[in-house]
């Protein structure tokens, strides 16, 4: 699955993102709307991560999913 399909299925996938990053609010997830750059930014903001750390976490989460 490529990231475009994540965007297209965000309503179903955002629950999985919320499980992974519990500090993200429902409003955050609505604003993110499946956009990877937005997800990276919100993870940085909520967790105080550097951009590289946020990107690494997203990659690990994405690759661990059973799409």
C-alpha positions as CSV (number, residue, x, y, z in Angstrom):
1,X,0.0,0.0,0.0
2,X,1.4,3.4,-0.9
3,X,0.8,6.5,1.1
4,X,-1.9,7.7,-1.3
5,X,-4.1,4.8,-0.2
6,X,-3.5,5.9,3.4
7,X,-4.9,9.3,2.5
8,X,-7.8,7.7,0.7
9,X,-8.7,5.4,3.6
10,X,-7.9,7.8,6.4
11,X,-11.2,7.5,8.1
12,X,-10.5,3.8,8.7
13,X,-6.8,4.2,9.4
14,X,-6.9,7.1,11.8
15,X,-7.9,4.8,14.6
16,X,-4.7,2.9,14.1
17,X,-2.8,6.2,14.1
18,X,-4.5,7.2,17.4
19,X,-3.5,3.9,19.0
20,X,0.1,4.5,18.0
21,X,0.2,8.2,18.9
22,X,-2.2,8.7,21.8
23,X,-1.3,12.3,22.3
24,X,-2.9,13.2,18.9
25,X,-6.4,14.4,19.4
26,X,-9.4,13.6,17.2
27,X,-9.2,17.2,15.9
28,X,-5.5,16.7,15.0
29,X,-6.4,13.5,13.1
30,X,-9.2,15.3,11.2
31,X,-6.8,18.1,10.2
32,X,-4.1,15.6,9.2
33,X,-6.6,14.0,6.9
34,X,-4.1,11.3,5.9
35,X,-1.4,13.8,4.7
36,X,2.0,12.5,5.8
37,X,3.6,15.9,6.2
38,X,0.8,17.0,8.5
39,X,1.2,13.8,10.5
40,X,4.9,14.4,10.8
41,X,4.3,17.9,12.0
42,X,1.7,17.0,14.6
43,X,3.9,14.2,16.0
44,X,6.8,16.7,16.3
45,X,4.5,19.2,18.0
46,X,2.8,16.8,20.5
47,X,5.9,14.7,21.3
48,X,8.7,17.2,20.9
49,X,10.5,15.1,18.3
50,X,12.9,16.2,15.7
51,X,11.7,15.8,12.1
52,X,13.9,12.8,11.5
53,X,12.5,11.0,14.6
54,X,8.9,11.7,13.6
55,X,9.6,10.4,10.0
56,X,11.3,7.3,11.4
57,X,8.3,6.5,13.7
58,X,5.9,7.0,10.8
59,X,8.0,4.7,8.6
60,X,8.1,2.0,11.3
61,X,4.4,2.3,12.0
62,X,3.5,2.2,8.3
63,X,5.7,-0.8,7.6
64,X,4.3,-2.7,10.6
65,X,0.7,-2.4,9.5
66,X,-1.2,-5.4,8.0
67,X,-2.7,-3.6,5.0
